[in-house]
């Protein structure tokens, strides 16, 4: 019956969540070890790396199925990111959503026009996306029950990623904070209690006194907490959230491209792989 089907689905989502978070923890620990050795050798590395930087550093990525047709042109992959200009003075891939939007059409023309994989590769990609769809469904709080849900969540993810990689670091810098965690906590302290955030004393919101138009950033912080099923409090949590968001952007990019090859809508393909 429907109840047993729902129960099986919840079990599968829980398994996917546990497995995915376990793999992410492995990635973070491996990167931290590499970063520590690099810094000891006088070569500092980013504290909050992009997905592309993690991929270039961590062997844990070898455990995951690799797309044979889509990920090479996805946001945050090495191929895709190499086409983006690095911001002046910053040694990192351009990952702000504004830059992604500006370059999207150009990249699609450069890498995908006139190139369609063979049927076997497309079906292999569908199978890979099935596994990823369960990870994505398990880690996101919002429902993904319709095409409208899918579209809304994609927008929320893009907005959250822009907050984590651009708006929050800029605010922390304006407040002379070396890290983003205290600023994030101050934003949450200005807002209302949110699900998933541990009930412990937060940084006083007095840190934000005198700032104009902080309400938008408060909303962004709350929306991030409400979007992901991960604890988000300190800088390590924010770095993990960035990885999840970028990995999810890549999933939706691949899903959309594979749907085009299948001649179906993105929602139809998502329903198929997430069933």
QUIZI-V935814 format. One record per residue. N is the residue number from 1. SS is DSSP state (a for helix, b for strand, c for the rest). PSI is psi as a letter, one per 40 degrees, with the letter a starting at -180 (none if undefined). NEAR is the number of other ideal C-beta (glycine too) atoms within 10 Angstrom. Layout:
n:ss:psi:near
N:SS:PSI:NEAR
N:SS:PSI:NEAR
//
This chain:
n:ss:psi:near
1:c:i:6
2:a:d:6
3:a:d:7
4:a:d:8
5:a:d:9
6:a:d:10
7:a:d:11
8:a:d:10
9:a:d:14
10:a:d:11
11:a:d:10
12:a:d:14
13:a:d:17
14:a:d:11
15:a:d:12
16:a:d:19
17:a:d:17
18:a:d:11
19:a:d:14
20:a:d:19
21:a:d:17
22:a:d:10
23:a:d:15
24:a:d:19
25:a:d:12
26:a:d:15
27:a:d:24
28:a:d:18
29:a:d:12
30:a:d:16
31:a:d:21
32:a:d:14
33:a:d:12
34:a:d:16
35:a:d:17
36:a:d:11
37:a:d:11
38:a:d:13
39:a:d:11
40:a:d:8
41:c:e:8
42:c:e:6
43:c:g:9
44:c:i:10
45:c:i:16
46:c:h:15
47:c:d:15
48:c:g:19
49:c:i:24
50:c:i:19
51:a:d:25
52:a:d:22
53:a:d:21
54:a:d:24
55:a:d:20
56:a:e:13
57:a:d:19
58:c:h:19
59:a:e:10
60:a:d:18
61:a:e:16
62:a:e:7
63:a:e:10
64:c:i:15
65:c:h:13
66:c:h:9
67:c:h:22
68:c:e:15
69:c:e:20
70:c:d:25
71:a:d:23
72:a:d:14
73:a:e:20
74:c:i:23
75:c:i:27
76:c:e:25
77:c:i:20
78:a:d:13
79:a:d:14
80:a:d:23
81:a:d:23
82:c:e:10
83:c:e:14
84:c:i:20
85:c:h:10
86:c:h:13
87:c:i:13
88:c:h:5
89:c:e:5
90:c:h:9
91:c:g:10
92:c:i:15
93:c:i:25
94:c:h:19
95:c:e:25
96:c:i:15
97:a:d:19
98:a:d:11
99:a:d:17
100:a:d:20
101:a:d:10
102:a:d:13
103:a:e:18
104:a:d:13
105:a:d:9
106:a:d:11
107:a:d:18
108:a:d:12
109:a:d:10
110:a:d:13
111:a:d:14
112:c:e:16
113:c:h:7
114:c:e:5
115:c:h:8
116:c:h:11
117:c:i:17
118:c:i:10
119:a:d:10
120:a:d:9
121:a:d:15
122:a:d:16
123:a:d:13
124:a:d:16
125:a:d:24
126:a:d:17
127:a:d:10
128:a:d:22
129:a:d:23
130:a:d:15
131:a:d:15
132:a:d:23
133:a:d:21
134:a:d:19
135:a:d:22
136:a:d:23
137:a:d:17
138:a:d:19
139:a:e:21
140:b:h:18
141:c:d:14
142:c:i:14
143:c:i:10
144:c:g:17
145:c:e:9
146:c:i:11
147:a:d:14
148:a:d:9
149:a:d:15
150:a:d:19
151:a:d:13
152:a:d:14
153:a:d:19
154:a:d:17
155:a:d:10
156:a:d:18
157:a:d:24
158:a:d:19
159:a:d:18
160:a:d:25
161:a:d:24
162:a:d:18
163:a:d:25
164:a:d:25
165:a:e:21
166:a:c:15
167:a:d:16
168:a:d:21
169:a:d:17
170:a:d:13
171:a:d:22
172:a:d:20
173:a:d:12
174:a:d:10
175:c:e:14
176:c:f:6
177:c:h:17
178:c:d:10
179:c:i:15
180:c:d:22
181:a:d:20
182:a:d:18
183:a:d:24
184:a:d:30
185:a:d:22
186:a:d:26
187:a:d:26
188:a:d:22
189:a:d:17
190:a:d:20
191:c:a:17
192:c:i:7
193:c:h:9
194:c:i:14
195:c:i:8
196:c:e:14
197:c:h:18
198:c:i:8
199:c:g:6
200:c:i:7
201:c:h:7
202:c:i:17
203:c:h:18
204:c:h:13
205:a:e:16
206:a:d:10
207:a:d:19
208:a:e:18
209:c:h:9
210:c:e:7
211:c:i:12
212:c:i:5
213:c:f:6
214:c:e:16
215:a:d:11
216:a:d:10
217:a:d:22
218:a:d:18
219:a:d:15
220:a:d:20
221:a:d:27
222:a:d:18
223:a:d:15
224:a:d:26
225:a:d:22
226:a:e:15
227:a:d:23
228:b:i:21
229:c:f:14
230:c:i:18
231:c:h:14
232:c:h:24
233:c:d:18
234:c:a:14
235:a:d:16
236:a:d:16
237:a:d:16
238:a:d:23
239:a:d:20
240:a:d:20
241:a:d:23
242:a:d:20
243:a:d:21
244:a:d:26
245:a:d:27
246:a:d:25
247:a:d:21
248:a:d:24
249:a:d:22
250:a:d:21
251:a:d:21
252:a:d:21
253:a:d:21
254:a:d:22
255:a:d:24
256:a:d:17
257:a:d:21
258:a:d:23
259:a:d:19
260:a:d:14
261:a:d:18
262:a:e:17
263:c:f:7
264:c:i:14
265:c:i:14
266:a:d:19
267:a:d:17
268:a:d:13
269:a:d:21
270:a:d:25
271:a:d:17
272:a:d:15
273:a:e:19
274:c:e:18
275:c:none:8
//
